[in-house]
């Protein structure tokens, strides 16, 4: 894959995953569901990172994304669209679950894809 095609993954998508995942791995109390719900800065940071991840993925060829079929790439891009264009329909419970349970696997898949593409 040409460098220009994996750049969105390398810089924006993996960076967004790292920021969101680090938020929940920080030491100290309270970075759970209640903080996500009550502290707008935390919630909007997660939204912003998910938007960046979805935008970056929308620039990656589908054939490249197909190399990691266990990740629902279309749903990630769709979440970006909802966060940007239908924000009044955001289900914070779903956003929280994605950020805490699913995003680490997405980050791992992105890292693997980038390593494979750089090796070819």
N, CA, C and O atoms as a GROMACS GRO file, in nm:
protein
  480
    1UNK      N    1   0.085  -0.117   0.000
    1UNK     CA    2   0.000   0.000   0.000
    1UNK      C    3   0.090   0.123   0.000
    1UNK      O    4   0.189   0.129   0.072
    2UNK      N    5   0.055   0.220  -0.079
    2UNK     CA    6   0.132   0.344  -0.086
    2UNK      C    7   0.125   0.416   0.049
    2UNK      O    8   0.023   0.411   0.118
    3UNK      N    9   0.235   0.483   0.086
    3UNK     CA   10   0.233   0.556   0.214
    3UNK      C   11   0.115   0.652   0.227
    3UNK      O   12   0.059   0.665   0.336
    4UNK      N   13   0.075   0.717   0.119
    4UNK     CA   14  -0.035   0.813   0.128
    4UNK      C   15  -0.166   0.745   0.164
    4UNK      O   16  -0.257   0.811   0.215
    5UNK      N   17  -0.178   0.616   0.139
    5UNK     CA   18  -0.302   0.546   0.170
    5UNK      C   19  -0.308   0.499   0.315
    5UNK      O   20  -0.417   0.486   0.370
    6UNK      N   21  -0.193   0.473   0.377
    6UNK     CA   22  -0.201   0.432   0.517
    6UNK      C   23  -0.177   0.547   0.614
    6UNK      O   24  -0.191   0.528   0.735
    7UNK      N   25  -0.142   0.665   0.564
    7UNK     CA   26  -0.123   0.780   0.653
    7UNK      C   27  -0.244   0.811   0.740
    7UNK      O   28  -0.228   0.835   0.860
    8UNK      N   29  -0.367   0.811   0.684
    8UNK     CA   30  -0.482   0.840   0.772
    8UNK      C   31  -0.491   0.742   0.888
    8UNK      O   32  -0.529   0.779   0.998
    9UNK      N   33  -0.457   0.616   0.862
    9UNK     CA   34  -0.460   0.516   0.969
    9UNK      C   35  -0.353   0.545   1.072
    9UNK      O   36  -0.379   0.545   1.193
   10UNK      N   37  -0.235   0.570   1.023
   10UNK     CA   38  -0.120   0.583   1.111
   10UNK      C   39  -0.132   0.704   1.203
   10UNK      O   40  -0.098   0.695   1.321
   11UNK      N   41  -0.177   0.814   1.151
   11UNK     CA   42  -0.175   0.936   1.230
   11UNK      C   43  -0.306   0.967   1.299
   11UNK      O   44  -0.308   0.997   1.419
   12UNK      N   45  -0.415   0.961   1.228
   12UNK     CA   46  -0.541   1.004   1.289
   12UNK      C   47  -0.615   0.891   1.357
   12UNK      O   48  -0.661   0.907   1.470
   13UNK      N   49  -0.628   0.776   1.290
   13UNK     CA   50  -0.708   0.669   1.349
   13UNK      C   51  -0.640   0.610   1.472
   13UNK      O   52  -0.703   0.597   1.577
   14UNK      N   53  -0.511   0.574   1.461
   14UNK     CA   54  -0.445   0.515   1.577
   14UNK      C   55  -0.428   0.617   1.688
   14UNK      O   56  -0.433   0.582   1.806
   15UNK      N   57  -0.407   0.743   1.651
   15UNK     CA   58  -0.397   0.848   1.753
   15UNK      C   59  -0.526   0.864   1.830
   15UNK      O   60  -0.525   0.878   1.952
   16UNK      N   61  -0.638   0.862   1.759
   16UNK     CA   62  -0.769   0.871   1.825
   16UNK      C   63  -0.794   0.754   1.918
   16UNK      O   64  -0.844   0.772   2.029
   17UNK      N   65  -0.758   0.634   1.872
   17UNK     CA   66  -0.773   0.515   1.958
   17UNK      C   67  -0.688   0.529   2.084
   17UNK      O   68  -0.734   0.500   2.194
   18UNK      N   69  -0.565   0.574   2.066
   18UNK     CA   70  -0.475   0.587   2.179
   18UNK      C   71  -0.526   0.687   2.282
   18UNK      O   72  -0.518   0.662   2.403
   19UNK      N   73  -0.580   0.799   2.237
   19UNK     CA   74  -0.631   0.900   2.330
   19UNK      C   75  -0.749   0.846   2.408
   19UNK      O   76  -0.754   0.860   2.530
   20UNK      N   77  -0.844   0.785   2.339
   20UNK     CA   78  -0.963   0.735   2.408
   20UNK      C   79  -0.926   0.622   2.503
   20UNK      O   80  -0.971   0.621   2.617
   21UNK      N   81  -0.844   0.528   2.458
   21UNK     CA   82  -0.806   0.416   2.544
   21UNK      C   83  -0.727   0.463   2.665
   21UNK      O   84  -0.746   0.411   2.775
   22UNK      N   85  -0.640   0.561   2.648
   22UNK     CA   86  -0.562   0.614   2.760
   22UNK      C   87  -0.651   0.679   2.864
   22UNK      O   88  -0.620   0.676   2.983
   23UNK      N   89  -0.761   0.737   2.821
   23UNK     CA   90  -0.854   0.801   2.914
   23UNK      C   91  -0.904   0.700   3.018
   23UNK      O   92  -0.919   0.734   3.135
   24UNK      N   93  -0.930   0.578   2.975
   24UNK     CA   94  -0.983   0.478   3.067
   24UNK      C   95  -0.874   0.401   3.139
   24UNK      O   96  -0.904   0.330   3.235
   25UNK      N   97  -0.749   0.413   3.097
   25UNK     CA   98  -0.640   0.342   3.163
   25UNK      C   99  -0.567   0.429   3.265
   25UNK      O  100  -0.479   0.379   3.335
   26UNK      N  101  -0.601   0.555   3.274
   26UNK     CA  102  -0.531   0.644   3.367
   26UNK      C  103  -0.553   0.598   3.509
   26UNK      O  104  -0.660   0.550   3.545
   27UNK      N  105  -0.449   0.612   3.590
   27UNK     CA  106  -0.467   0.576   3.731
   27UNK      C  107  -0.558   0.676   3.801
   27UNK      O  108  -0.568   0.792   3.762
   28UNK      N  109  -0.624   0.629   3.902
   28UNK     CA  110  -0.709   0.718   3.980
   28UNK      C  111  -0.854   0.679   3.965
   28UNK      O  112  -0.891   0.603   3.876
   29UNK      N  113  -0.936   0.730   4.053
   29UNK     CA  114  -1.078   0.693   4.054
   29UNK      C  115  -1.159   0.771   3.951
   29UNK      O  116  -1.120   0.878   3.906
   30UNK      N  117  -1.270   0.714   3.917
   30UNK     CA  118  -1.374   0.791   3.852
   30UNK      C  119  -1.374   0.805   3.703
   30UNK      O  120  -1.455   0.881   3.650
   31UNK      N  121  -1.287   0.737   3.630
   31UNK     CA  122  -1.294   0.750   3.485
   31UNK      C  123  -1.384   0.641   3.428
   31UNK      O  124  -1.349   0.572   3.332
   32UNK      N  125  -1.497   0.628   3.488
   32UNK     CA  126  -1.593   0.529   3.445
   32UNK      C  127  -1.715   0.592   3.382
   32UNK      O  128  -1.712   0.707   3.336
   33UNK      N  129  -1.820   0.516   3.380
   33UNK     CA  130  -1.946   0.557   3.316
   33UNK      C  131  -1.999   0.688   3.374
   33UNK      O  132  -2.049   0.772   3.299
   34UNK      N  133  -1.990   0.705   3.504
   34UNK     CA  134  -2.045   0.828   3.564
   34UNK      C  135  -1.968   0.952   3.520
   34UNK      O  136  -2.029   1.055   3.493
   35UNK      N  137  -1.836   0.943   3.511
   35UNK     CA  138  -1.757   1.057   3.463
   35UNK      C  139  -1.787   1.084   3.317
   35UNK      O  140  -1.802   1.200   3.277
   36UNK      N  141  -1.796   0.980   3.238
   36UNK     CA  142  -1.830   0.997   3.096
   36UNK      C  143  -1.964   1.071   3.083
   36UNK      O  144  -1.977   1.160   3.000
   37UNK      N  145  -2.060   1.033   3.164
   37UNK     CA  146  -2.193   1.094   3.157
   37UNK      C  147  -2.197   1.237   3.210
   37UNK      O  148  -2.272   1.320   3.158
   38UNK      N  149  -2.117   1.265   3.311
   38UNK     CA  150  -2.130   1.393   3.382
   38UNK      C  151  -2.030   1.500   3.340
   38UNK      O  152  -2.059   1.619   3.352
   39UNK      N  153  -1.915   1.461   3.290
   39UNK     CA  154  -1.811   1.559   3.256
   39UNK      C  155  -1.809   1.577   3.105
   39UNK      O  156  -1.762   1.491   3.030
   40UNK      N  157  -1.862   1.690   3.061
   40UNK     CA  158  -1.876   1.712   2.917
   40UNK      C  159  -1.743   1.711   2.844
   40UNK      O  160  -1.737   1.666   2.730
   41UNK      N  161  -1.637   1.758   2.908
   41UNK     CA  162  -1.506   1.758   2.842
   41UNK      C  163  -1.462   1.615   2.808
   41UNK      O  164  -1.404   1.591   2.702
   42UNK      N  165  -1.488   1.523   2.897
   42UNK     CA  166  -1.452   1.382   2.872
   42UNK      C  167  -1.538   1.328   2.758
   42UNK      O  168  -1.487   1.266   2.664
   43UNK      N  169  -1.667   1.351   2.767
   43UNK     CA  170  -1.759   1.300   2.665
   43UNK      C  171  -1.724   1.356   2.527
   43UNK      O  172  -1.718   1.282   2.429
   44UNK      N  173  -1.702   1.486   2.519
   44UNK     CA  174  -1.674   1.547   2.389
   44UNK      C  175  -1.537   1.510   2.336
   44UNK      O  176  -1.517   1.506   2.214
   45UNK      N  177  -1.442   1.482   2.424
   45UNK     CA  178  -1.312   1.431   2.378
   45UNK      C  179  -1.328   1.295   2.313
   45UNK      O  180  -1.270   1.268   2.208
   46UNK      N  181  -1.408   1.210   2.374
   46UNK     CA  182  -1.435   1.079   2.315
   46UNK      C  183  -1.506   1.095   2.181
   46UNK      O  184  -1.469   1.031   2.083
   47UNK      N  185  -1.607   1.180   2.175
   47UNK     CA  186  -1.676   1.205   2.048
   47UNK      C  187  -1.576   1.250   1.941
   47UNK      O  188  -1.575   1.196   1.830
   48UNK      N  189  -1.494   1.348   1.976
   48UNK     CA  190  -1.399   1.404   1.879
   48UNK      C  191  -1.304   1.297   1.827
   48UNK      O  192  -1.277   1.290   1.707
   49UNK      N  193  -1.254   1.214   1.916
   49UNK     CA  194  -1.162   1.107   1.874
   49UNK      C  195  -1.233   1.006   1.785
   49UNK      O  196  -1.177   0.961   1.685
   50UNK      N  197  -1.355   0.969   1.819
   50UNK     CA  198  -1.430   0.874   1.735
   50UNK      C  199  -1.460   0.935   1.598
   50UNK      O  200  -1.459   0.864   1.498
   51UNK      N  201  -1.487   1.064   1.593
   51UNK     CA  202  -1.508   1.132   1.464
   51UNK      C  203  -1.380   1.125   1.382
   51UNK      O  204  -1.385   1.094   1.262
   52UNK      N  205  -1.267   1.152   1.444
   52UNK     CA  206  -1.139   1.146   1.372
   52UNK      C  207  -1.107   1.007   1.321
   52UNK      O  208  -1.057   0.992   1.210
   53UNK      N  209  -1.135   0.907   1.402
   53UNK     CA  210  -1.112   0.768   1.360
   53UNK      C  211  -1.199   0.735   1.240
   53UNK      O  212  -1.150   0.681   1.140
   54UNK      N  213  -1.328   0.768   1.248
   54UNK     CA  214  -1.420   0.739   1.137
   54UNK      C  215  -1.383   0.813   1.011
   54UNK      O  216  -1.392   0.758   0.901
   55UNK      N  217  -1.341   0.938   1.024
   55UNK     CA  218  -1.300   1.016   0.907
   55UNK      C  219  -1.177   0.956   0.842
   55UNK      O  220  -1.171   0.943   0.720
   56UNK      N  221  -1.079   0.919   0.923
   56UNK     CA  222  -0.958   0.857   0.868
   56UNK      C  223  -0.991   0.726   0.797
   56UNK      O  224  -0.939   0.698   0.689
   57UNK      N  225  -1.078   0.647   0.857
   57UNK     CA  226  -1.114   0.519   0.796
   57UNK      C  227  -1.189   0.536   0.665
   57UNK      O  228  -1.179   0.452   0.576
   58UNK      N  229  -1.263   0.646   0.653
   58UNK     CA  230  -1.338   0.668   0.529
   58UNK      C  231  -1.245   0.694   0.411
   58UNK      O  232  -1.288   0.684   0.295
   59UNK      N  233  -1.119   0.726   0.437
   59UNK     CA  234  -1.021   0.751   0.332
   59UNK      C  235  -0.940   0.628   0.295
   59UNK      O  236  -0.858   0.632   0.202
   60UNK      N  237  -0.961   0.518   0.365
   60UNK     CA  238  -0.885   0.396   0.342
   60UNK      C  239  -0.965   0.306   0.247
   60UNK      O  240  -1.085   0.287   0.266
   61UNK      N  241  -0.899   0.251   0.145
   61UNK     CA  242  -0.970   0.162   0.052
   61UNK      C  243  -1.034   0.043   0.124
   61UNK      O  244  -0.976  -0.013   0.217
   62UNK      N  245  -1.151   0.006   0.081
   62UNK     CA  246  -1.222  -0.107   0.142
   62UNK      C  247  -1.139  -0.236   0.139
   62UNK      O  248  -1.146  -0.317   0.232
   63UNK      N  249  -1.062  -0.254   0.033
   63UNK     CA  250  -0.978  -0.373   0.023
   63UNK      C  251  -0.877  -0.379   0.138
   63UNK      O  252  -0.846  -0.486   0.189
   64UNK      N  253  -0.826  -0.264   0.177
   64UNK     CA  254  -0.732  -0.259   0.289
   64UNK      C  255  -0.803  -0.294   0.419
   64UNK      O  256  -0.749  -0.368   0.501
   65UNK      N  257  -0.922  -0.240   0.438
   65UNK     CA  258  -0.998  -0.269   0.560
   65UNK      C  259  -1.038  -0.416   0.567
   65UNK      O  260  -1.052  -0.473   0.675
   66UNK      N  261  -1.055  -0.477   0.451
   66UNK     CA  262  -1.095  -0.618   0.446
   66UNK      C  263  -0.988  -0.710   0.503
   66UNK      O  264  -1.015  -0.827   0.531
   67UNK      N  265  -0.867  -0.658   0.520
   67UNK     CA  266  -0.761  -0.742   0.577
   67UNK      C  267  -0.785  -0.771   0.726
   67UNK      O  268  -0.721  -0.858   0.784
   68UNK      N  269  -0.877  -0.699   0.786
   68UNK     CA  270  -0.916  -0.720   0.927
   68UNK      C  271  -1.068  -0.735   0.933
   68UNK      O  272  -1.138  -0.644   0.978
   69UNK      N  273  -1.119  -0.850   0.888
   69UNK     CA  274  -1.265  -0.865   0.875
   69UNK      C  275  -1.341  -0.871   1.007
   69UNK      O  276  -1.464  -0.859   1.008
   70UNK      N  277  -1.272  -0.890   1.118
   70UNK     CA  278  -1.343  -0.898   1.246
   70UNK      C  279  -1.384  -0.762   1.300
   70UNK      O  280  -1.461  -0.754   1.396
   71UNK      N  281  -1.334  -0.656   1.239
   71UNK     CA  282  -1.366  -0.520   1.286
   71UNK      C  283  -1.480  -0.463   1.199
   71UNK      O  284  -1.470  -0.467   1.076
   72UNK      N  285  -1.586  -0.411   1.260
   72UNK     CA  286  -1.698  -0.356   1.183
   72UNK      C  287  -1.668  -0.214   1.132
   72UNK      O  288  -1.722  -0.116   1.183
   73UNK      N  289  -1.582  -0.206   1.031
   73UNK     CA  290  -1.537  -0.076   0.980
   73UNK      C  291  -1.652   0.012   0.937
   73UNK      O  292  -1.652   0.132   0.966
   74UNK      N  293  -1.751  -0.044   0.870
   74UNK     CA  294  -1.866   0.035   0.826
   74UNK      C  295  -1.942   0.097   0.943
   74UNK      O  296  -1.990   0.210   0.934
   75UNK      N  297  -1.952   0.023   1.051
   75UNK     CA  298  -2.021   0.075   1.169
   75UNK      C  299  -1.942   0.188   1.235
   75UNK      O  300  -2.000   0.283   1.288
   76UNK      N  301  -1.810   0.177   1.231
   76UNK     CA  302  -1.726   0.283   1.289
   76UNK      C  303  -1.742   0.411   1.208
   76UNK      O  304  -1.757   0.520   1.265
   77UNK      N  305  -1.739   0.398   1.077
   77UNK     CA  306  -1.760   0.514   0.991
   77UNK      C  307  -1.901   0.570   1.011
   77UNK      O  308  -1.920   0.691   1.012
   78UNK      N  309  -1.998   0.481   1.026
   78UNK     CA  310  -2.136   0.524   1.050
   78UNK      C  311  -2.151   0.598   1.182
   78UNK      O  312  -2.229   0.693   1.192
   79UNK      N  313  -2.076   0.556   1.284
   79UNK     CA  314  -2.081   0.627   1.412
   79UNK      C  315  -2.027   0.768   1.395
   79UNK      O  316  -2.081   0.863   1.453
   80UNK      N  317  -1.922   0.783   1.318
   80UNK     CA  318  -1.868   0.916   1.289
   80UNK      C  319  -1.975   1.004   1.226
   80UNK      O  320  -1.991   1.119   1.265
   81UNK      N  321  -2.047   0.949   1.131
   81UNK     CA  322  -2.152   1.026   1.064
   81UNK      C  323  -2.262   1.067   1.161
   81UNK      O  324  -2.311   1.180   1.155
   82UNK      N  325  -2.299   0.978   1.249
   82UNK     CA  326  -2.402   1.013   1.347
   82UNK      C  327  -2.352   1.119   1.444
   82UNK      O  328  -2.424   1.214   1.475
   83UNK      N  329  -2.230   1.105   1.492
   83UNK     CA  330  -2.175   1.203   1.586
   83UNK      C  331  -2.168   1.342   1.525
   83UNK      O  332  -2.185   1.443   1.594
   84UNK      N  333  -2.142   1.348   1.394
   84UNK     CA  334  -2.131   1.478   1.327
   84UNK      C  335  -2.263   1.533   1.276
   84UNK      O  336  -2.290   1.653   1.288
   85UNK      N  337  -2.345   1.448   1.221
   85UNK     CA  338  -2.462   1.496   1.147
   85UNK      C  339  -2.597   1.466   1.212
   85UNK      O  340  -2.698   1.525   1.173
   86UNK      N  341  -2.599   1.378   1.308
   86UNK     CA  342  -2.727   1.346   1.375
   86UNK      C  343  -2.704   1.339   1.526
   86UNK      O  344  -2.748   1.246   1.593
   87UNK      N  345  -2.633   1.439   1.577
   87UNK     CA  346  -2.590   1.438   1.716
   87UNK      C  347  -2.706   1.430   1.815
   87UNK      O  348  -2.687   1.384   1.927
   88UNK      N  349  -2.824   1.472   1.775
   88UNK     CA  350  -2.940   1.464   1.866
   88UNK      C  351  -2.987   1.320   1.883
   88UNK      O  352  -3.071   1.291   1.968
   89UNK      N  353  -2.932   1.229   1.801
   89UNK     CA  354  -2.968   1.087   1.809
   89UNK      C  355  -2.856   1.003   1.869
   89UNK      O  356  -2.857   0.881   1.857
   90UNK      N  357  -2.759   1.067   1.932
   90UNK     CA  358  -2.647   0.994   1.991
   90UNK      C  359  -2.695   0.920   2.115
   90UNK      O  360  -2.761   0.977   2.201
   91UNK      N  361  -2.661   0.794   2.122
   91UNK     CA  362  -2.689   0.713   2.240
   91UNK      C  363  -2.558   0.701   2.318
   91UNK      O  364  -2.468   0.626   2.280
   92UNK      N  365  -2.547   0.777   2.427
   92UNK     CA  366  -2.423   0.779   2.502
   92UNK      C  367  -2.385   0.643   2.559
   92UNK      O  368  -2.267   0.615   2.580
   93UNK      N  369  -2.482   0.560   2.583
   93UNK     CA  370  -2.453   0.424   2.631
   93UNK      C  371  -2.374   0.346   2.525
   93UNK      O  372  -2.279   0.275   2.558
   94UNK      N  373  -2.414   0.359   2.401
   94UNK     CA  374  -2.343   0.292   2.291
   94UNK      C  375  -2.203   0.351   2.276
   94UNK      O  376  -2.105   0.277   2.260
   95UNK      N  377  -2.192   0.483   2.280
   95UNK     CA  378  -2.061   0.548   2.267
   95UNK      C  379  -1.968   0.500   2.379
   95UNK      O  380  -1.852   0.469   2.354
   96UNK      N  381  -2.019   0.495   2.500
   96UNK     CA  382  -1.938   0.450   2.613
   96UNK      C  383  -1.892   0.306   2.594
   96UNK      O  384  -1.775   0.274   2.615
   97UNK      N  385  -1.983   0.220   2.554
   97UNK     CA  386  -1.948   0.079   2.532
   97UNK      C  387  -1.843   0.063   2.422
   97UNK      O  388  -1.749  -0.015   2.437
   98UNK      N  389  -1.859   0.137   2.314
   98UNK     CA  390  -1.760   0.131   2.206
   98UNK      C  391  -1.624   0.177   2.256
   98UNK      O  392  -1.523   0.112   2.232
   99UNK      N  393  -1.622   0.289   2.326
   99UNK     CA  394  -1.496   0.346   2.371
   99UNK      C  395  -1.425   0.257   2.473
   99UNK      O  396  -1.302   0.249   2.472
  100UNK      N  397  -1.500   0.192   2.559
  100UNK     CA  398  -1.436   0.115   2.665
  100UNK      C  399  -1.415  -0.031   2.629
  100UNK      O  400  -1.318  -0.092   2.674
  101UNK      N  401  -1.505  -0.089   2.550
  101UNK     CA  402  -1.496  -0.232   2.523
  101UNK      C  403  -1.443  -0.267   2.385
  101UNK      O  404  -1.371  -0.366   2.370
  102UNK      N  405  -1.476  -0.188   2.285
  102UNK     CA  406  -1.443  -0.226   2.148
  102UNK      C  407  -1.321  -0.154   2.091
  102UNK      O  408  -1.251  -0.209   2.006
  103UNK      N  409  -1.296  -0.033   2.136
  103UNK     CA  410  -1.188   0.046   2.077
  103UNK      C  411  -1.048  -0.014   2.095
  103UNK      O  412  -0.966   0.000   2.005
  104UNK      N  413  -1.018  -0.078   2.206
  104UNK     CA  414  -0.885  -0.140   2.215
  104UNK      C  415  -0.858  -0.241   2.103
  104UNK      O  416  -0.747  -0.247   2.051
  105UNK      N  417  -0.957  -0.320   2.066
  105UNK     CA  418  -0.939  -0.417   1.956
  105UNK      C  419  -0.922  -0.346   1.823
  105UNK      O  420  -0.848  -0.392   1.737
  106UNK      N  421  -0.991  -0.233   1.805
  106UNK     CA  422  -0.977  -0.155   1.682
  106UNK      C  423  -0.834  -0.101   1.673
  106UNK      O  424  -0.772  -0.108   1.567
  107UNK      N  425  -0.783  -0.048   1.783
  107UNK     CA  426  -0.646   0.003   1.785
  107UNK      C  427  -0.545  -0.105   1.752
  107UNK      O  428  -0.450  -0.081   1.678
  108UNK      N  429  -0.564  -0.224   1.808
  108UNK     CA  430  -0.475  -0.336   1.779
  108UNK      C  431  -0.481  -0.374   1.632
  108UNK      O  432  -0.377  -0.399   1.570
  109UNK      N  433  -0.600  -0.378   1.576
  109UNK     CA  434  -0.616  -0.412   1.434
  109UNK      C  435  -0.551  -0.306   1.345
  109UNK      O  436  -0.486  -0.339   1.246
  110UNK      N  437  -0.567  -0.179   1.381
  110UNK     CA  438  -0.505  -0.072   1.303
  110UNK      C  439  -0.353  -0.082   1.307
  110UNK      O  440  -0.287  -0.067   1.204
  111UNK      N  441  -0.299  -0.106   1.424
  111UNK     CA  442  -0.154  -0.122   1.436
  111UNK      C  443  -0.104  -0.237   1.349
  111UNK      O  444  -0.002  -0.226   1.282
  112UNK      N  445  -0.177  -0.348   1.352
  112UNK     CA  446  -0.140  -0.465   1.272
  112UNK      C  447  -0.146  -0.433   1.123
  112UNK      O  448  -0.056  -0.471   1.047
  113UNK      N  449  -0.252  -0.364   1.080
  113UNK     CA  450  -0.265  -0.327   0.940
  113UNK      C  451  -0.150  -0.238   0.895
  113UNK      O  452  -0.094  -0.257   0.787
  114UNK      N  453  -0.116  -0.141   0.977
  114UNK     CA  454  -0.008  -0.047   0.941
  114UNK      C  455   0.125  -0.122   0.932
  114UNK      O  456   0.200  -0.100   0.837
  115UNK      N  457   0.153  -0.208   1.027
  115UNK     CA  458   0.277  -0.286   1.021
  115UNK      C  459   0.283  -0.370   0.893
  115UNK      O  460   0.386  -0.374   0.826
  116UNK      N  461   0.172  -0.435   0.860
  116UNK     CA  462   0.168  -0.519   0.739
  116UNK      C  463   0.186  -0.436   0.613
  116UNK      O  464   0.257  -0.478   0.521
  117UNK      N  465   0.123  -0.320   0.606
  117UNK     CA  466   0.132  -0.237   0.487
  117UNK      C  467   0.270  -0.177   0.471
  117UNK      O  468   0.321  -0.164   0.360
  118UNK      N  469   0.331  -0.140   0.584
  118UNK     CA  470   0.465  -0.084   0.576
  118UNK      C  471   0.569  -0.190   0.536
  118UNK      O  472   0.672  -0.159   0.476
  119UNK      N  473   0.539  -0.314   0.571
  119UNK     CA  474   0.632  -0.424   0.539
  119UNK      C  475   0.626  -0.464   0.392
  119UNK      O  476   0.718  -0.530   0.343
  120UNK      N  477   0.519  -0.426   0.323
  120UNK     CA  478   0.507  -0.467   0.182
  120UNK      C  479   0.567  -0.364   0.087
  120UNK      O  480   0.565  -0.384  -0.034
   0.00000   0.00000   0.00000
